[in-house]
């Protein structure tokens, strides 16, 4: 065992019973892919109960370790993790390493407690012995006081088989399920605040995402596409590489504007977007579409209008934000790092097309009557033929 080890916890995966190995295998596959640039420093070990061990096999610069920690923190399926020092299983070795570990944090606290666990029952001391003797040497070395009820700093010590792990800082992960364990989905990604959050939430429940962005260039600025690329780049922090499919809906908008009731413009456009998404799902072997709809937030997101929209497809339409208020969505966008990109000004394909008096309680039969006035099949086919696919990593 080397001097440091990265220990990863995955509480929800641990509850998967007989399927647990499938989830762990996918999580490790995802981690190996994300940590590939650092493979010279790491050795992937194995699962121990509800944890997985990654050995740090040689001296690692602090800035590199920080990069690794950031990538692990943003990996769906991980509830928490910590970087532990390792020592032998004699009391002297444990004390020496504990003093070294605490020395790196000495400015952070005035009082401390030692939380110890003796998993290896073959050693000639108890968990209480570890707490007393390690606490005593830290007190003698640094003059910090022991406080078992409400300490500023906790030092965790676990004596395992042939080595001891020592750590103090538990880093919170984002939880969820490993990307890929729930299948594939097409995320309808705009440049706004909502859809990047819904895409992240889908990833965090194990969906592997292909992103589809609908634009109206050259009627709208190409800058909107660049903005979406930035959003997708940020979302790669969680999934890794993402396929982005850029689709022009300008001709579709023109056909809708020319031939249908203006109040239904957005509903009809969204129906065709879902049809395009359905065809993309067939190509990508995806099983669902993901949208950023939040109930009642805008005119197109009333119950009646969402029903009239989703009737256009046989695909499962997932709406992770449907019951969330805007404040929560904004907080989540800040948390995942998409908010500052989302609020940059841009031309949106839907907002440029919004009628003065949009329908809020669409009747399905009337929507379908208007749909019949345009050649939806031909418009979908042409849009897909002209689509631009890019890989963002």
WOSUL-V669498 format. One line per field, one symbol per residue. phi: phi as a letter, one per 20 degrees, with the letter a starting at -180 (. if undefined). psi: psi as a letter, one per 30 degrees, with the letter a starting at -180 (. if undefined). burial: # if it has 24 or more other C-alpha atoms within 12 Angstrom, else .. Layout:
phi->???
psi->???
burial->???
This chain:
phi->.efcbedddbgfffeemfegffffffgfffffffegfdffeccfeafcmeccdcfeebgcfgffffffgfffgedgodeaabedfcbfdeffffffffffffgfcfeebdcbbddcbdfeeefebdfffggffffffffffdmeeebeebffbddecceegdbddcbcdeefeemmcfgofdndbdeedeeeeffffffgffgfdneeddecddccfefdffffffffffffgfffgdengceddecedfffffffffdcfffegfffffffgfffgffffffeledbddcefcgmfcgfdfgfffffffffceffdecgegdeeffffffffffenegfffeffaedgfffdfffcffdcfegffffffgfecefgfffgffffefddcddc
psi->kaflkjkkkieeefggbfgeeeeeeeeeeeeeeegefgfffkjkclkjbglkkjkjflkkkeeeeeeeeeeeegjkfkfllljklklagleeeeeeeeeeeeffgffflellkkjlkjejgflhlleeeeeeeeeeeeeeefgkkkjfeilfkkkkkjjadglkkklfjkkkagaalkkffgallkkjjagaeeeeeeeeeeefggkkkkkkkklgkgelkffeeeeeeeeeeefffefakkkkjkkkgeeeeeeeeeflkffgeeeeeeeeeeeeeeeeeeeghlflkklgkkkgelefgleeeeeeeffflflkjkifgegkleeeeeeeeeefgfefeefkklkkeeefgkleikkfikkeeeeeeeefflieeeeeeeeeegkkkkkk.
burial->##############.....#..######.######..#..####..#..#######........#..########################.##########...#..#.########........#.###.###.###..#.#.#......########..######..#.#############################################......##############################.###..######################..#.##########..######.#########.########......##.##..####.##...######.##...#####.#..##.##..#.#..###.##.......#.
